[in-house]
């Protein structure tokens, strides 16, 4: 884990979707955060030690993105060990971030590891890496010096990923430079579950010190974008980007990291 100092965060953006604002200042206490997204290898140790079955394993299906069709599909037999379906696997991909895990699964892993999921404010504070009011975790230029800083979609959407960044889907954790706090893949690769319930207007009612989001809801927040993010889709590689899903849902582009 990496120790993150506390400080004051200008959270959100006025240059994005309505639910990503308004910009508001909050105080965040010091914390520690996983340097990398939780990997298949780490989740496998948890599953074997506890005999844990994920929501997708219990349901017998989960969501997989169909690139040619440009839509999500229900795929029987897809789970964290078979991220794209029963004919896929994680052999040779143990350092990829674990995906096809629900918020419930991520929270269970965090408890087992003696950690917790970060709040949305903690996540954004850590993702900014000491920078203020920047679009990305590394600054305002998407490709400084022409170099890719994260794993996201290049090319025509939704069927024409050119993989200019070197990856058509997930990348092993740590494949791109860290941010100013030494955290890897805070942007791109896999969306990350955070602790907060989601609400469109959450920022309009935020506490000013260590906010924890709404007291209840039907969906949990995900942050950071994924390898599917593109200007024509979610533009999720912005540090202020936010999205959501129900706590028992899983997809092949959502994982997590832990805090303490």
Residue frames relative to the residue before (quaternion, step in Angstrom):
aa qw qx qy qz dx dy dz
X 1.0000 0.0000 0.0000 0.0000 0.00 0.00 0.00
X 0.3321 -0.7155 0.5847 0.1892 3.53 -1.31 0.48
X 0.3692 -0.7146 0.5482 0.2290 3.57 -0.95 0.88
X 0.1510 -0.7948 0.5866 0.0385 3.57 -0.75 1.12
X 0.3864 -0.7237 0.5088 0.2608 3.63 -0.69 0.95
X 0.5049 -0.6204 0.4972 0.3362 3.54 -1.24 0.37
X 0.1621 0.7959 -0.5759 0.0928 3.56 -1.26 0.17
X 0.5729 -0.5763 0.4576 0.3608 3.51 -1.34 -0.19
X 0.1689 -0.8063 0.5666 0.0177 3.53 -0.81 1.15
X 0.2382 -0.6946 0.6566 0.1723 3.53 -1.06 0.85
X 0.1275 -0.8572 0.4990 -0.0018 3.50 0.00 1.42
X 0.7705 0.3370 -0.2607 0.4741 3.56 -1.04 0.82
X 0.2748 -0.7463 0.5816 0.1709 3.53 -1.34 -0.15
X 0.3415 -0.7039 0.5805 0.2255 3.53 -1.25 0.50
X 0.6784 0.4535 -0.2623 0.5150 3.59 1.34 -0.03
X 0.6144 0.5144 -0.3528 0.4831 3.55 0.79 1.07
X 0.7533 -0.2983 0.2647 0.5230 3.57 -1.09 -0.72
X 0.6521 -0.5456 0.3419 0.4002 3.63 -1.08 0.60
X 0.6994 0.4797 -0.2794 0.4502 3.60 0.99 -0.79
X 0.5997 0.5346 -0.3722 0.4648 3.61 1.28 0.17
X 0.7125 0.3522 -0.2438 0.5558 3.57 1.27 0.24
X 0.5585 -0.0229 -0.7825 -0.2742 1.46 -2.48 -0.05
X 0.6023 -0.5052 0.4503 0.4234 3.54 -1.29 0.27
X 0.0789 0.7940 -0.5956 0.0934 3.56 -0.84 0.97
X 0.3963 -0.7333 0.5070 0.2195 3.56 -1.03 0.75
X 0.0035 0.7863 -0.6167 0.0369 3.55 -0.92 0.98
X 0.3753 -0.6938 0.5659 0.2400 3.53 -1.27 0.45
X 0.1294 -0.7938 0.5934 0.0314 3.56 -0.86 1.02
X 0.3934 -0.7241 0.5215 0.2211 3.56 -0.86 1.01
X 0.6290 -0.5192 0.3955 0.4224 3.63 -1.17 0.36
X 0.0408 0.7886 -0.6119 0.0445 3.55 -1.14 0.64
X 0.3399 -0.6716 0.5948 0.2820 3.52 -1.37 -0.01
X 0.0715 -0.7967 0.5999 0.0183 3.56 -1.09 0.74
X 0.5931 -0.5698 0.4298 0.3725 3.55 -1.12 0.67
X 0.4944 -0.6687 0.4739 0.2896 3.55 -0.94 0.92
X 0.7882 0.1887 -0.0681 0.5819 3.56 1.11 -0.82
X 0.5888 -0.4941 0.4818 0.4207 3.53 -1.34 0.17
X 0.5683 -0.5842 0.4479 0.3678 3.59 -1.09 0.67
X 0.3087 -0.7948 0.5040 0.1379 3.57 -0.76 1.08
X 0.6820 -0.4452 0.3810 0.4377 3.53 -1.35 0.12
X 0.6454 0.5315 -0.3262 0.4411 3.58 0.96 -0.84
X 0.6775 0.4819 -0.2965 0.4699 3.58 0.94 -0.87
X 0.6667 0.4871 -0.3141 0.4685 3.59 0.93 -0.82
X 0.6110 0.5517 -0.3518 0.4456 3.59 1.06 -0.67
X 0.6269 0.5250 -0.3390 0.4653 3.60 1.01 -0.77
X 0.6426 0.5157 -0.3091 0.4749 3.58 1.00 -0.83
X 0.6871 0.4925 -0.2923 0.4471 3.59 0.79 -1.01
X 0.6803 0.4822 -0.2945 0.4669 3.59 0.96 -0.82
X 0.6702 0.5075 -0.3024 0.4492 3.59 1.00 -0.79
X 0.7927 0.3199 -0.1382 0.5001 3.58 1.03 -0.78
X 0.3366 -0.7405 0.4950 0.3054 3.59 1.30 -0.30
X 0.2494 0.8055 -0.4967 0.2056 3.54 1.15 0.69
X 0.1527 -0.7507 0.6363 0.0912 3.56 -1.10 0.79
X 0.4051 -0.7310 0.5012 0.2242 3.54 -0.74 1.08
X 0.6822 -0.4626 0.3650 0.4328 3.54 -1.30 0.25
X 0.6678 0.5073 -0.3125 0.4461 3.60 0.90 -0.89
X 0.6341 0.5191 -0.3349 0.4651 3.59 1.02 -0.73
X 0.6761 0.4836 -0.2992 0.4685 3.57 0.98 -0.78
X 0.6825 0.4738 -0.2871 0.4767 3.59 1.02 -0.77
X 0.3904 -0.7384 0.4651 0.2935 3.58 1.11 -0.68
X 0.7766 0.1687 -0.1280 0.5934 3.58 1.26 0.19
X 0.0251 0.7747 -0.6308 -0.0364 3.53 -1.33 0.16
X 0.6324 -0.5694 0.3868 0.3552 3.58 -1.31 0.04
X 0.0360 -0.7655 0.6424 -0.0129 3.55 -1.03 0.93
X 0.4097 -0.7189 0.5025 0.2505 3.57 -0.91 0.88
X 0.2647 -0.7468 0.5968 0.1264 3.55 -0.89 1.07
X 0.3351 -0.7934 0.4718 0.1885 3.58 -0.23 1.27
X 0.6866 0.4772 -0.3270 0.4404 3.67 0.69 -0.88
X 0.7193 0.4353 -0.2475 0.4815 3.57 0.98 -0.85
X 0.3234 -0.7716 0.4869 0.2511 3.57 1.18 -0.53
X 0.6737 0.4483 -0.3092 0.4995 3.56 1.02 0.74
X 0.5329 -0.6077 0.4862 0.3322 3.53 -1.32 0.36
X 0.1054 -0.7952 0.5960 0.0376 3.55 -1.06 0.82
X 0.4568 -0.6288 0.5539 0.2985 3.54 -1.22 0.60
X 0.0343 -0.8123 0.5817 -0.0255 3.59 -0.66 1.14
X 0.3535 -0.7324 0.5487 0.1938 3.56 -0.60 1.16
X 0.8124 0.2679 -0.2073 0.4746 3.55 -1.01 0.87
X 0.5244 0.5968 -0.4324 0.4265 3.60 1.24 0.12
X 0.1948 0.7449 -0.6215 0.1444 3.58 -1.02 0.86
X 0.7636 -0.3897 0.2234 0.4639 3.60 -1.22 -0.05
X 0.6642 0.4737 -0.3086 0.4891 3.60 1.14 -0.51
X 0.7542 0.2194 -0.1126 0.6086 3.58 1.28 -0.43
X 0.1147 -0.8871 0.4381 0.0895 3.59 0.66 1.13
X 0.7636 0.3344 -0.1912 0.5182 3.59 1.06 -0.69
X 0.7496 -0.2930 0.1959 0.5602 3.59 1.27 -0.02
X 0.7432 -0.4582 0.2544 0.4159 3.60 -1.25 0.26
X 0.6752 0.4805 -0.3045 0.4696 3.61 1.15 -0.45
X 0.6157 0.5145 -0.3544 0.4803 3.60 1.26 -0.01
X 0.0755 -0.8003 0.5931 0.0457 3.57 -1.27 0.20
X 0.4712 -0.6773 0.4895 0.2823 3.56 -1.31 0.02
X 0.3533 0.7134 -0.5204 0.3088 3.60 1.21 0.26
X 0.7987 0.1995 -0.1849 0.5367 3.56 -0.73 1.08
X 0.7066 0.3994 -0.2456 0.5300 3.56 1.30 0.04
X 0.2812 0.8159 -0.4749 0.1724 3.57 1.16 0.46
X 0.6968 0.4246 -0.2797 0.5059 3.60 1.20 -0.36
X 0.4451 0.6271 -0.4881 0.4129 3.57 1.24 0.34
X 0.5595 -0.5664 0.4515 0.4029 3.60 -1.14 0.39
X 0.4736 -0.6347 0.5151 0.3279 3.57 -1.02 0.72
X 0.0412 -0.7734 0.6325 0.0096 3.56 -1.03 0.87
X 0.6965 0.4112 -0.3647 0.4612 3.56 -1.30 0.06
X 0.5041 0.5817 -0.4594 0.4432 3.56 1.03 0.90
X 0.3870 -0.7212 0.5317 0.2179 3.56 -0.95 0.90
X 0.6719 -0.4320 0.3797 0.4666 3.57 -1.31 0.01
X 0.6260 0.5442 -0.3362 0.4460 3.59 0.97 -0.81
X 0.6619 0.5041 -0.2970 0.4685 3.57 0.97 -0.89
X 0.6540 0.5162 -0.3092 0.4585 3.57 0.95 -0.90
X 0.6610 0.5009 -0.3064 0.4672 3.59 0.95 -0.86
X 0.6325 0.5264 -0.3308 0.4620 3.60 1.04 -0.74
X 0.6364 0.5100 -0.3251 0.4788 3.59 0.96 -0.81
X 0.6598 0.5244 -0.3177 0.4343 3.58 0.86 -0.97
X 0.6473 0.5078 -0.3254 0.4662 3.60 0.93 -0.82
X 0.6437 0.5228 -0.3162 0.4607 3.58 0.95 -0.88
X 0.7153 0.4506 -0.2458 0.4741 3.58 0.98 -0.82
X 0.4843 -0.6712 0.4340 0.3559 3.61 1.25 -0.07
X 0.5905 0.5355 -0.3603 0.4845 3.54 1.20 0.62
X 0.2788 -0.7219 0.5927 0.2234 3.58 -1.24 -0.50
X 0.5531 -0.5536 0.4737 0.4040 3.56 -1.27 0.06
X 0.4909 -0.6544 0.4752 0.3241 3.61 -1.01 0.71
X 0.4980 -0.5862 0.5229 0.3673 3.54 -1.23 0.37
X 0.6560 -0.5023 0.3731 0.4221 3.55 -1.26 0.30
X 0.6497 0.5095 -0.3210 0.4639 3.61 0.98 -0.79
X 0.6437 0.5071 -0.3251 0.4719 3.60 0.95 -0.82
X 0.6411 0.5317 -0.3290 0.4452 3.55 0.95 -0.86
X 0.7025 0.4578 -0.2882 0.4624 3.61 0.78 -0.96
X 0.6129 0.5428 -0.3444 0.4594 3.58 1.01 -0.75
X 0.6862 0.4689 -0.2781 0.4815 3.58 0.90 -0.93
X 0.6532 0.5368 -0.3168 0.4299 3.60 0.96 -0.86
X 0.6529 0.5250 -0.3217 0.4411 3.58 1.04 -0.70
X 0.2914 -0.8303 0.4531 0.1431 3.59 1.23 -0.21
X 0.7312 -0.4071 0.2383 0.4928 3.57 1.10 0.63
X 0.5774 0.5623 -0.3854 0.4493 3.60 1.27 -0.10
X 0.2614 -0.7667 0.5712 0.1323 3.57 -1.21 0.53
X 0.8716 0.0390 -0.0476 0.4863 3.55 -0.95 0.96
X 0.4380 0.6765 -0.4782 0.3491 3.60 1.02 0.75
X 0.5614 -0.6294 0.4246 0.3293 3.57 -1.13 0.62
X 0.7986 0.2035 -0.0730 0.5617 3.56 1.02 -0.86
X 0.6716 -0.5147 0.3505 0.4014 3.56 -1.25 0.25
X 0.7382 0.3812 -0.2046 0.5176 3.59 1.26 -0.29
X 0.7675 -0.2784 0.1848 0.5470 3.62 1.23 -0.08
X 0.6769 -0.5098 0.3594 0.3908 3.56 -1.21 -0.46
X 0.6433 0.4862 -0.3249 0.4942 3.60 1.26 -0.14
X 0.4599 -0.7175 0.4470 0.2718 3.58 -0.66 1.11
X 0.7999 0.0907 -0.0286 0.5926 3.60 0.96 -0.86
X 0.1263 -0.8209 0.5524 0.0715 3.61 0.29 1.18
X 0.8355 0.0790 -0.0998 0.5345 3.55 -0.78 1.03
X 0.6143 -0.5761 0.3325 0.4245 3.56 1.25 0.40
X 0.5796 0.6052 -0.3582 0.4117 3.60 1.29 0.09
X 0.4421 -0.6836 0.5170 0.2645 3.54 -1.02 0.85
X 0.2213 -0.7901 0.5644 0.0905 3.54 -0.99 0.94
X 0.7909 0.1400 -0.0540 0.5932 3.59 1.27 -0.18
X 0.4935 -0.6433 0.5099 0.2874 3.54 -1.34 0.33
X 0.2612 0.7313 -0.5901 0.2210 3.57 -0.42 1.25
X 0.6843 -0.5212 0.3426 0.3778 3.57 -1.32 0.20
X 0.0435 -0.7532 0.6545 0.0490 3.55 -1.09 0.80
X 0.7210 0.4302 -0.3196 0.4393 3.56 -1.09 0.69
X 0.7492 -0.4013 0.2761 0.4487 3.56 -1.34 0.03
X 0.2874 -0.7481 0.5783 0.1528 3.54 -1.06 0.86
X 0.6706 -0.2058 -0.7062 -0.0961 1.63 -1.95 1.61
X 0.6648 0.5657 -0.2872 0.3944 3.60 1.23 -0.13
X 0.7394 0.4867 -0.2216 0.4091 3.59 1.16 -0.31
X 0.1076 0.8147 -0.5603 0.1037 3.59 0.84 0.92
X 0.2574 -0.7937 0.5363 0.1274 3.58 -0.58 1.15
X 0.2833 -0.8040 0.4821 0.2021 3.59 1.31 -0.21
X 0.1398 0.8153 -0.5445 0.1392 3.58 0.93 0.86
X 0.6614 0.5020 -0.3088 0.4639 3.60 1.15 -0.56
X 0.6301 -0.5725 0.3166 0.4183 3.59 1.31 0.03
X 0.7723 0.2976 -0.1475 0.5415 3.60 1.26 -0.21
X 0.3109 -0.7482 0.5600 0.1733 3.56 -0.92 0.95
X 0.7742 0.1153 -0.0969 0.6147 3.58 1.18 -0.42
X 0.8316 -0.1191 0.0913 0.5347 3.61 -0.83 -0.90
X 0.2501 -0.7300 0.6165 0.1568 3.53 -1.24 0.57
X 0.5733 -0.5413 0.4570 0.4116 3.62 -1.11 0.47
X 0.5665 -0.6053 0.4218 0.3671 3.59 -0.99 0.77
X 0.7917 0.3098 -0.2307 0.4733 3.55 -1.08 0.73
X 0.4245 0.7274 -0.4519 0.2940 3.60 1.22 0.30
X 0.7439 0.3048 -0.1807 0.5666 3.57 1.27 -0.34
X 0.6748 -0.5216 0.3154 0.4162 3.63 -1.13 0.44
X 0.4887 -0.6501 0.4888 0.3157 3.60 -1.13 0.58
X 0.5201 -0.5992 0.4863 0.3659 3.55 -1.30 0.19
X 0.7796 -0.3848 0.2339 0.4352 3.56 -1.30 -0.10
X 0.6864 0.4392 -0.2868 0.5038 3.59 1.22 -0.31
X 0.5613 -0.6265 0.3810 0.3837 3.59 1.26 0.06
X 0.4887 0.6434 -0.4354 0.3969 3.58 1.23 0.49
X 0.2771 -0.7806 0.5454 0.1278 3.56 -0.94 0.95
X 0.8685 0.1545 -0.1003 0.4602 3.54 -1.26 0.61
X 0.2476 0.7513 -0.5688 0.2252 3.56 0.95 0.77
X 0.7339 0.2735 -0.1730 0.5972 3.55 1.25 -0.46
X 0.8248 0.1962 -0.1623 0.5048 3.59 -0.93 0.91
X 0.6735 0.4896 -0.4044 0.3784 3.51 -1.44 -0.18
X 0.7525 -0.2680 0.1995 0.5675 3.63 0.26 -1.19
X 0.5067 -0.5879 0.5309 0.3404 3.54 -1.12 0.70
X 0.2278 -0.7862 0.5629 0.1150 3.59 -1.12 0.62
X 0.4371 -0.6768 0.5357 0.2530 3.54 -0.94 0.99
X 0.0700 -0.7522 0.6503 0.0798 3.55 -1.15 0.66
X 0.7147 -0.5147 0.2839 0.3792 3.56 -1.27 0.31
X 0.6574 0.6081 -0.3077 0.3214 3.58 0.99 -0.88
X 0.4570 -0.5742 0.5973 0.3235 3.47 -1.35 0.47
X 0.4111 -0.7184 0.5118 0.2301 3.56 -1.15 0.66
X 0.1253 0.7321 -0.6688 0.0326 3.53 -1.27 0.64
X 0.5747 -0.6047 0.4242 0.3524 3.58 -1.02 0.79
X 0.7877 0.3244 -0.1446 0.5034 3.55 0.95 -0.92
X 0.2336 0.8188 -0.5039 0.1454 3.60 1.17 0.40
X 0.6743 0.5172 -0.3088 0.4273 3.59 0.94 -0.81
X 0.6157 0.5506 -0.3466 0.4446 3.59 1.19 -0.43
X 0.7563 0.3221 -0.1759 0.5415 3.59 1.25 -0.36
X 0.3473 0.7923 -0.4508 0.2201 3.57 1.24 0.34
X 0.4707 -0.6067 0.5551 0.3199 3.53 -1.19 0.64
X 0.4708 -0.6949 0.4695 0.2739 3.57 -1.14 0.53
X 0.7558 0.2765 -0.1800 0.5655 3.58 1.24 -0.20
X 0.8429 -0.1324 0.0319 0.5205 3.57 -0.70 1.17
X 0.0203 0.8336 -0.5509 0.0347 3.61 0.65 1.06
X 0.1994 -0.7939 0.5685 0.0822 3.55 -1.10 0.75
X 0.5924 -0.6158 0.3521 0.3820 3.56 1.22 0.41
X 0.7577 -0.3627 0.2689 0.4713 3.57 -1.30 -0.14
X 0.5566 -0.6261 0.4381 0.3261 3.57 -1.19 0.56
X 0.7990 0.0291 -0.0107 0.6005 3.57 1.18 -0.45
X 0.1072 0.7901 -0.5985 0.0777 3.54 -1.28 0.23
X 0.4856 -0.6485 0.4954 0.3133 3.55 -1.31 -0.23
X 0.7612 0.2478 -0.1455 0.5813 3.59 1.29 -0.32
X 0.3197 -0.7250 0.5783 0.1941 3.55 -1.25 0.55
X 0.5433 -0.6444 0.4441 0.3039 3.54 -1.18 0.64
X 0.0829 -0.7323 0.6696 0.0918 3.52 -1.25 0.63
X 0.1422 -0.8078 0.5711 0.0319 3.57 -1.07 0.78
X 0.7492 0.4968 -0.2985 0.3208 3.53 -1.37 0.27
X 0.4266 -0.7191 0.4706 0.2818 3.61 1.14 -0.28
X 0.2381 -0.7748 0.5733 0.1198 3.56 -1.31 0.08
X 0.7263 -0.4092 0.3214 0.4492 3.54 -1.34 -0.11
X 0.6343 0.5277 -0.3331 0.4563 3.61 1.23 -0.23
X 0.5434 0.6631 -0.3973 0.3275 3.61 1.17 -0.34
X 0.0321 0.7807 -0.6091 0.1360 3.50 -0.93 1.11
X 0.6411 -0.5298 0.3771 0.4075 3.60 -1.16 0.43
X 0.7041 0.4602 -0.2628 0.4725 3.58 1.13 -0.62
X 0.7034 0.4506 -0.2574 0.4857 3.59 1.24 -0.18
X 0.8420 -0.1600 0.1376 0.4965 3.61 -0.09 -1.21
X 0.2396 -0.7845 0.5253 0.2264 3.60 1.26 -0.33
X 0.2439 0.8476 -0.4449 0.1556 3.56 1.13 0.69
X 0.5562 0.6173 -0.4008 0.3859 3.58 1.23 -0.03
X 0.4747 0.6157 -0.4666 0.4218 3.59 1.24 0.28
X 0.5401 -0.6583 0.4089 0.3282 3.58 -0.93 0.80
X 0.6911 0.4535 -0.2831 0.4864 3.63 1.16 -0.45
X 0.4438 0.7061 -0.4589 0.3064 3.61 1.23 -0.09
X 0.0014 0.7880 -0.6155 0.0138 3.56 -1.06 0.76
X 0.0348 -0.7732 0.6331 -0.0101 3.52 -1.18 0.67
X 0.2358 -0.7886 0.5548 0.1211 3.59 -1.22 -0.05
X 0.0160 0.7583 -0.6510 -0.0302 3.52 -1.40 0.23
X 0.6026 -0.5537 0.4164 0.3961 3.56 -1.24 0.33
X 0.6278 -0.6145 0.3263 0.3490 3.62 -0.99 0.77
X 0.7198 0.4142 -0.2601 0.4926 3.60 1.15 -0.43
X 0.5382 0.6338 -0.3936 0.3920 3.59 1.29 0.10
X 0.0610 -0.7776 0.6251 0.0302 3.56 -1.21 0.57
X 0.0749 -0.7802 0.6206 0.0248 3.54 -1.19 0.64
X 0.5703 -0.6154 0.4214 0.3442 3.58 -1.24 0.29
X 0.7082 0.3770 -0.3033 0.5140 3.59 1.18 0.46
X 0.6403 0.4957 -0.3394 0.4788 3.60 1.19 0.49
X 0.0380 0.7738 -0.6289 0.0646 3.54 -0.92 1.06
X 0.3269 -0.7385 0.5470 0.2203 3.58 -1.02 -0.75
X 0.1047 -0.7219 0.6647 0.1614 3.52 -1.42 -0.01
X 0.4314 -0.7268 0.4904 0.2126 3.55 -1.21 0.49
X 0.2241 -0.7358 0.6253 0.1317 3.50 -1.38 0.38
X 0.0855 -0.7559 0.6419 0.0967 3.51 -1.38 0.08
